[in-house]
Amino acid sequence: LSGSGVPQLVQPMIWDYAADIDVEDKVQLLEKYRRCGFSKVWFASAFKGATGVNQSLTLIGHHLRNQLEWLQVASRSPADALEGIALTGWQRYDHFSVLCELLPVAIPSLAVCLQALQNGGYSEKVKENVEKLLGMSNLEIDTFMR
């Protein structure tokens, strides 16, 4: 890769939507990309989708844990290596499936994930901020909200 010239043309994106990312593995992968000459990389997380083909509601806690894992990877990576995090929201589990987790039911998850990324973690203050922004009285993280 380093001799091909590709690292001067593109920035790789490391994707993982799991709630239990192998942080050490991702840090090592980023280091491999750096050794090949890629100066910047992107991470890709998800605020909805990618948790099951028949999923109708969004389990916020799963996606929040995904963001927190990526924040751990970022904190263990060189400061100048990360270009950004692409916060994805999949509408289909795969291209042959019906729509899942439509955007309206995932708005609370999007808000939680964005606030967690912006604040470097999740806290009672972040929870209260999301509740205030969305006009909610009780944000539920680990159960399916209605």
FIZA-585906 format. One record per residue: x negated, y, z of N, C-alpha, C in turn; residue in one letter; chain. Coordinates in steps of 0.2 Angstrom, whole numbers, plus 5000, padded with zeros to 4 digits. Each point is the difference from the previous one (the first is absolute). Example, Ala and Ser with C-alpha at 12.3 -4.5 7.8 and 13.67 -1.06 7.14 Angstrom:
# FIZA-585906
+------+------+------+------+------+------+------+------+------+--------+--------+
|  n.u |  n.v |  n.w | ca.u | ca.v | ca.w |  c.u |  c.v |  c.w | residu | chaine |
+------+------+------+------+------+------+------+------+------+--------+--------+
| 4934 | 4972 | 5039 | 5004 | 5006 | 5000 | 4996 | 5006 | 5000 |      A |      A |
| 5002 | 5005 | 4996 | 4996 | 5006 | 5001 | 5004 | 5005 | 5003 |      S |      A |
+------+------+------+------+------+------+------+------+------+--------+--------+
***
This chain:
# FIZA-585906
+------+------+------+------+------+------+------+------+------+--------+--------+
|  n.u |  n.v |  n.w | ca.u | ca.v | ca.w |  c.u |  c.v |  c.w | residu | chaine |
+------+------+------+------+------+------+------+------+------+--------+--------+
| 4996 | 4994 | 5000 | 5004 | 5006 | 5000 | 4996 | 5006 | 5000 |      L |      A |
| 4994 | 5000 | 5004 | 4997 | 5007 | 5001 | 4996 | 5001 | 4993 |      S |      A |
| 4998 | 4995 | 4996 | 4997 | 5002 | 4993 | 5005 | 5001 | 4995 |      G |      A |
| 5007 | 4999 | 5001 | 5005 | 5001 | 4995 | 5002 | 5007 | 4999 |      S |      A |
| 4999 | 5004 | 5005 | 5002 | 5007 | 4999 | 5007 | 5001 | 5003 |      G |      A |
| 5004 | 4995 | 5001 | 5007 | 5000 | 5003 | 5000 | 5004 | 5006 |      V |      A |
| 4996 | 4999 | 5005 | 5001 | 5004 | 5006 | 5000 | 5008 | 4999 |      P |      A |
| 4997 | 5002 | 4995 | 5001 | 5007 | 4998 | 5006 | 5002 | 4997 |      Q |      A |
| 5004 | 4995 | 4998 | 5006 | 5002 | 4996 | 5007 | 4999 | 5005 |      L |      A |
| 4999 | 4995 | 5005 | 5007 | 4999 | 5003 | 4998 | 4999 | 5008 |      V |      A |
| 5006 | 5001 | 5003 | 4999 | 4999 | 5008 | 5005 | 4994 | 5001 |      Q |      A |
| 4997 | 4994 | 5003 | 5004 | 4994 | 5002 | 5005 | 5002 | 5005 |      P |      A |
| 5005 | 4996 | 5000 | 5005 | 5000 | 5006 | 5001 | 4993 | 5003 |      M |      A |
| 4999 | 5000 | 5007 | 5001 | 4994 | 5003 | 5007 | 5000 | 5003 |      I |      A |
| 5004 | 4994 | 4998 | 5007 | 5000 | 5002 | 5000 | 4995 | 5006 |      W |      A |
| 5005 | 5001 | 5004 | 5001 | 4995 | 5005 | 5006 | 5003 | 5004 |      D |      A |
| 5006 | 4996 | 5000 | 5006 | 5002 | 5004 | 5001 | 4996 | 5006 |      Y |      A |
| 4996 | 4996 | 5002 | 5001 | 4996 | 5006 | 5000 | 5004 | 5007 |      A |      A |
| 5003 | 4998 | 5005 | 5000 | 5003 | 5006 | 4994 | 4998 | 5004 |      A |      A |
| 4996 | 4995 | 4998 | 4994 | 4998 | 5003 | 4994 | 5000 | 4995 |      D |      A |
| 4998 | 5005 | 4997 | 4995 | 5000 | 4996 | 4993 | 4998 | 5003 |      I |      A |
| 4996 | 4996 | 4996 | 4994 | 4999 | 5003 | 4995 | 5006 | 4999 |      D |      A |
| 5000 | 5004 | 5005 | 4996 | 5006 | 5000 | 4993 | 4999 | 4998 |      V |      A |
| 4997 | 4996 | 5003 | 4993 | 4999 | 4998 | 4999 | 4998 | 4993 |      E |      A |
| 5004 | 4996 | 4997 | 5000 | 4998 | 4993 | 5000 | 5006 | 4996 |      D |      A |
| 5005 | 5004 | 5001 | 5001 | 5006 | 4996 | 4994 | 5005 | 5001 |      K |      A |
| 4997 | 5000 | 5005 | 4994 | 5005 | 5001 | 4995 | 4997 | 4996 |      V |      A |
| 4999 | 4993 | 5000 | 4994 | 4997 | 4996 | 5002 | 5001 | 4993 |      Q |      A |
| 5006 | 4999 | 4998 | 5002 | 5001 | 4993 | 4998 | 5007 | 4997 |      L |      A |
| 5002 | 5005 | 5004 | 4998 | 5007 | 4999 | 4993 | 5001 | 4999 |      L |      A |
| 4996 | 4997 | 5005 | 4993 | 5000 | 4999 | 4997 | 4997 | 4994 |      E |      A |
| 5003 | 4995 | 4998 | 4998 | 4997 | 4993 | 5001 | 5004 | 4994 |      K |      A |
| 5006 | 5004 | 5000 | 5001 | 5004 | 4995 | 4995 | 5006 | 5000 |      Y |      A |
| 4999 | 5002 | 5006 | 4995 | 5006 | 5001 | 4993 | 4998 | 4997 |      R |      A |
| 4998 | 4993 | 5001 | 4993 | 4998 | 4998 | 5000 | 4999 | 4992 |      R |      A |
| 5006 | 4999 | 4997 | 5001 | 5000 | 4993 | 5000 | 5007 | 4997 |      C |      A |
| 5000 | 5005 | 5004 | 5000 | 5007 | 4997 | 5006 | 5004 | 5000 |      G |      A |
| 5006 | 4997 | 5003 | 5006 | 5003 | 5000 | 4999 | 5005 | 5006 |      F |      A |
| 5001 | 5007 | 4999 | 4999 | 5005 | 5005 | 5006 | 5000 | 5005 |      S |      A |
| 5006 | 4999 | 4997 | 5006 | 5001 | 5003 | 5005 | 4994 | 4999 |      K |      A |
| 5004 | 4998 | 5005 | 5005 | 4995 | 4999 | 5006 | 5002 | 5003 |      V |      A |
| 5006 | 4997 | 4998 | 5006 | 5002 | 5003 | 5003 | 4994 | 5004 |      W |      A |
| 5004 | 5001 | 5004 | 5004 | 4994 | 5004 | 5007 | 5001 | 4998 |      F |      A |
| 5003 | 4994 | 5000 | 5008 | 5000 | 4998 | 5003 | 4996 | 5005 |      A |      A |
| 5005 | 5004 | 5004 | 5004 | 4997 | 5005 | 5007 | 5000 | 4997 |      S |      A |
| 5005 | 4998 | 5004 | 5007 | 5000 | 4998 | 5005 | 5003 | 5006 |      A |      A |
| 5005 | 5004 | 4998 | 5005 | 5002 | 5005 | 5006 | 4996 | 5000 |      F |      A |
| 5001 | 4996 | 4994 | 5005 | 4996 | 4999 | 4999 | 4995 | 4995 |      K |      A |
| 5004 | 4994 | 4999 | 4999 | 4995 | 4995 | 4994 | 4996 | 5002 |      G |      A |
| 4999 | 4995 | 4996 | 4994 | 4995 | 5001 | 5001 | 4996 | 5006 |      A |      A |
| 5006 | 4999 | 5003 | 5000 | 4996 | 5006 | 5005 | 4994 | 4999 |      T |      A |
| 5003 | 5000 | 4994 | 5005 | 4994 | 4999 | 5004 | 5002 | 4994 |      G |      A |
| 5001 | 4995 | 4996 | 5004 | 5001 | 4994 | 5008 | 5002 | 5001 |      V |      A |
| 5002 | 4997 | 5006 | 5007 | 5002 | 5002 | 5001 | 5005 | 5005 |      N |      A |
| 4995 | 5004 | 5001 | 5000 | 5005 | 5006 | 5004 | 5006 | 4998 |      Q |      A |
| 5005 | 5001 | 5004 | 5005 | 5006 | 4999 | 4998 | 5006 | 5004 |      S |      A |
| 4998 | 4998 | 5006 | 4999 | 5006 | 5005 | 4992 | 5000 | 5001 |      L |      A |
| 4998 | 5006 | 5002 | 4992 | 5001 | 5001 | 4999 | 4999 | 5007 |      T |      A |
| 4995 | 4995 | 5002 | 4998 | 5000 | 5007 | 4994 | 5005 | 5000 |      L |      A |
| 5001 | 5005 | 5004 | 4995 | 5006 | 5000 | 4994 | 4997 | 5004 |      I |      A |
| 5000 | 4996 | 5005 | 4994 | 4998 | 5003 | 4995 | 4996 | 4996 |      G |      A |
| 5003 | 4996 | 4995 | 4995 | 4997 | 4996 | 4996 | 5005 | 4996 |      H |      A |
| 5003 | 5005 | 4997 | 4997 | 5005 | 4996 | 4996 | 5005 | 5004 |      H |      A |
| 5002 | 5001 | 5006 | 4996 | 5004 | 5004 | 4993 | 4997 | 5002 |      L |      A |
| 5001 | 4994 | 5002 | 4994 | 4996 | 5002 | 4995 | 5000 | 4994 |      R |      A |
| 5003 | 4999 | 4994 | 4995 | 5000 | 4994 | 4997 | 5007 | 4999 |      N |      A |
| 5003 | 5006 | 5002 | 4997 | 5006 | 4999 | 4994 | 5000 | 5006 |      Q |      A |
| 5002 | 4998 | 5006 | 4995 | 5000 | 5005 | 4994 | 4996 | 4999 |      L |      A |
| 5001 | 4994 | 4996 | 4994 | 4996 | 4998 | 4996 | 5004 | 4995 |      E |      A |
| 5003 | 5003 | 4995 | 4996 | 5004 | 4996 | 4996 | 5006 | 5003 |      W |      A |
| 5003 | 5003 | 5005 | 4997 | 5005 | 5004 | 4993 | 4997 | 5003 |      L |      A |
| 5001 | 4994 | 5002 | 4994 | 4997 | 5003 | 4995 | 4999 | 4995 |      Q |      A |
| 5002 | 4997 | 4994 | 4995 | 4999 | 4995 | 4996 | 5007 | 4998 |      V |      A |
| 5004 | 5005 | 5000 | 4998 | 5007 | 4998 | 4995 | 5002 | 5005 |      A |      A |
| 5001 | 4999 | 5007 | 4996 | 5003 | 5005 | 4994 | 4996 | 5000 |      S |      A |
| 4999 | 4994 | 4998 | 4994 | 4996 | 4999 | 4996 | 5000 | 4994 |      R |      A |
| 5003 | 5005 | 4995 | 4997 | 5001 | 4994 | 4996 | 5006 | 5000 |      S |      A |
| 4995 | 5001 | 4995 | 4997 | 5006 | 5000 | 5005 | 5006 | 4998 |      P |      A |
| 4999 | 5006 | 5003 | 5005 | 5005 | 5000 | 5001 | 5003 | 4993 |      A |      A |
| 4995 | 4999 | 4995 | 5000 | 5003 | 4994 | 5003 | 4994 | 4995 |      D |      A |
| 5001 | 4994 | 5002 | 5002 | 4994 | 4995 | 5007 | 5000 | 4998 |      A |      A |
| 5005 | 5003 | 5005 | 5007 | 4999 | 4999 | 5002 | 5006 | 4996 |      L |      A |
| 5003 | 4999 | 4994 | 5003 | 5006 | 4996 | 5007 | 5001 | 5003 |      E |      A |
| 5004 | 4995 | 5002 | 5007 | 5001 | 5002 | 5003 | 4993 | 5001 |      G |      A |
| 5006 | 5000 | 5003 | 5005 | 4994 | 5001 | 5006 | 5001 | 4996 |      I |      A |
| 5001 | 4996 | 4995 | 5006 | 5000 | 4996 | 5006 | 4996 | 5004 |      A |      A |
| 5005 | 5004 | 5003 | 5005 | 4997 | 5004 | 5005 | 4998 | 4995 |      L |      A |
| 5001 | 4993 | 4998 | 5004 | 4997 | 4995 | 5007 | 4998 | 5004 |      T |      A |
| 5005 | 5000 | 4995 | 5007 | 4998 | 5002 | 5003 | 4996 | 4995 |      G |      A |
| 4999 | 4993 | 5000 | 5002 | 4996 | 4995 | 5008 | 4999 | 5000 |      W |      A |
| 5002 | 5000 | 4994 | 5008 | 5000 | 4999 | 5002 | 4992 | 4998 |      Q |      A |
| 4995 | 4997 | 4998 | 5001 | 4993 | 4998 | 4994 | 4996 | 5003 |      R |      A |
| 5001 | 4994 | 5003 | 4995 | 4996 | 5003 | 4996 | 4997 | 4994 |      Y |      A |
| 5003 | 4999 | 4994 | 4996 | 4998 | 4994 | 5004 | 5002 | 4994 |      D |      A |
| 4998 | 5000 | 4994 | 5003 | 5002 | 4995 | 5006 | 4996 | 4997 |      H |      A |
| 5001 | 4994 | 5004 | 5005 | 4995 | 4998 | 5006 | 5001 | 5005 |      F |      A |
| 4999 | 5004 | 5005 | 5005 | 5000 | 5006 | 5005 | 5006 | 4999 |      S |      A |
| 5005 | 4999 | 5004 | 5005 | 5006 | 5001 | 4997 | 5005 | 5004 |      V |      A |
| 5003 | 5006 | 5000 | 4997 | 5006 | 5004 | 5001 | 4998 | 5007 |      L |      A |
| 4995 | 5002 | 5004 | 5000 | 4999 | 5007 | 4998 | 5006 | 5004 |      C |      A |
| 5002 | 5001 | 5006 | 4998 | 5006 | 5005 | 5001 | 5006 | 4996 |      E |      A |
| 5006 | 5002 | 4998 | 5001 | 5006 | 4996 | 4997 | 5006 | 5004 |      L |      A |
| 4999 | 5005 | 4997 | 4996 | 5006 | 5003 | 5004 | 5003 | 5006 |      L |      A |
| 5007 | 5001 | 5000 | 5004 | 5003 | 5005 | 4998 | 4996 | 5007 |      P |      A |
| 5000 | 4994 | 5000 | 4999 | 4996 | 5006 | 4993 | 5000 | 5003 |      V |      A |
| 4996 | 5002 | 4995 | 4992 | 5000 | 5002 | 4998 | 5007 | 5002 |      A |      A |
| 5004 | 5006 | 5000 | 4998 | 5006 | 5001 | 4997 | 5001 | 5007 |      I |      A |
| 5003 | 4997 | 5005 | 4997 | 5000 | 5007 | 4993 | 4997 | 5000 |      P |      A |
| 4999 | 4994 | 4996 | 4993 | 4997 | 5000 | 4995 | 5005 | 4996 |      S |      A |
| 5002 | 5003 | 4995 | 4996 | 5005 | 4997 | 4998 | 5005 | 5004 |      L |      A |
| 5005 | 5003 | 5004 | 4998 | 5005 | 5005 | 4995 | 4998 | 5005 |      A |      A |
| 5001 | 4994 | 5003 | 4996 | 4998 | 5005 | 4993 | 4999 | 4997 |      V |      A |
| 4999 | 4996 | 4994 | 4994 | 4999 | 4997 | 4996 | 5006 | 4999 |      C |      A |
| 5003 | 5005 | 4997 | 4997 | 5006 | 4998 | 4998 | 5004 | 5006 |      L |      A |
| 5004 | 5000 | 5005 | 4998 | 5004 | 5007 | 4994 | 4996 | 5003 |      Q |      A |
| 5000 | 4993 | 5000 | 4995 | 4996 | 5003 | 4993 | 5002 | 4996 |      A |      A |
| 5000 | 5000 | 4994 | 4994 | 5001 | 4996 | 4998 | 5007 | 5001 |      L |      A |
| 5005 | 5005 | 5000 | 4998 | 5007 | 5001 | 4997 | 5001 | 5007 |      Q |      A |
| 5002 | 4997 | 5005 | 4998 | 5001 | 5007 | 4995 | 4995 | 5002 |      N |      A |
| 4998 | 4996 | 4996 | 4995 | 4995 | 5002 | 5002 | 4994 | 5004 |      G |      A |
| 5006 | 4999 | 5001 | 5003 | 4995 | 5004 | 5007 | 5001 | 5002 |      G |      A |
| 5003 | 4996 | 5004 | 5007 | 5000 | 5002 | 5000 | 5001 | 5008 |      Y |      A |
| 5005 | 5005 | 5001 | 5000 | 5002 | 5008 | 5008 | 5002 | 5001 |      S |      A |
| 5001 | 5001 | 5006 | 5007 | 5002 | 5002 | 5001 | 5007 | 4996 |      E |      A |
| 4995 | 5004 | 5000 | 5001 | 5007 | 4996 | 5002 | 4999 | 4993 |      K |      A |
| 4996 | 4995 | 4997 | 5002 | 4999 | 4993 | 5007 | 4997 | 4999 |      V |      A |
| 5002 | 4996 | 5005 | 5007 | 4997 | 5000 | 5005 | 5006 | 5000 |      K |      A |
| 4999 | 5004 | 5005 | 5004 | 5006 | 5001 | 5001 | 5004 | 4994 |      E |      A |
| 4994 | 5001 | 4997 | 5000 | 5005 | 4994 | 5004 | 4997 | 4994 |      N |      A |
| 4999 | 4993 | 4999 | 5004 | 4997 | 4995 | 5007 | 5000 | 5002 |      V |      A |
| 5002 | 4999 | 5006 | 5007 | 5001 | 5002 | 5003 | 5007 | 4999 |      E |      A |
| 4996 | 5005 | 5001 | 5002 | 5006 | 4999 | 5001 | 5002 | 4993 |      K |      A |
| 4995 | 4998 | 4996 | 5000 | 5001 | 4993 | 5006 | 4997 | 4996 |      L |      A |
| 5002 | 4994 | 5002 | 5005 | 4996 | 4997 | 5007 | 5001 | 5004 |      L |      A |
| 5000 | 5004 | 5005 | 5006 | 5001 | 5004 | 5003 | 4993 | 5003 |      G |      A |
| 4995 | 4996 | 5002 | 5002 | 4994 | 5004 | 4999 | 5000 | 5007 |      M |      A |
| 5004 | 4996 | 5004 | 5000 | 5001 | 5007 | 4995 | 4994 | 5003 |      S |      A |
| 5000 | 4995 | 4996 | 4996 | 4994 | 5002 | 4997 | 4996 | 4995 |      N |      A |
| 4994 | 5001 | 4998 | 4996 | 4997 | 4995 | 4998 | 4993 | 5002 |      L |      A |
| 5002 | 4995 | 4997 | 4998 | 4993 | 5001 | 4995 | 4997 | 4996 |      E |      A |
| 4994 | 4998 | 5003 | 4995 | 4998 | 4996 | 5000 | 4993 | 4999 |      I |      A |
| 5001 | 4996 | 5005 | 5000 | 4992 | 4999 | 5006 | 4997 | 4999 |      D |      A |
| 5005 | 5003 | 4999 | 5007 | 4997 | 4998 | 5002 | 5003 | 4993 |      T |      A |
| 5005 | 4997 | 4997 | 5002 | 5003 | 4994 | 5005 | 5005 | 5002 |      F |      A |
| 4999 | 5006 | 4997 | 5004 | 5006 | 5002 | 5006 | 5000 | 4995 |      M |      A |
| 5006 | 5003 | 5002 | 5006 | 5000 | 4996 | 5001 | 5007 | 4999 |      R |      A |
+------+------+------+------+------+------+------+------+------+--------+--------+
***
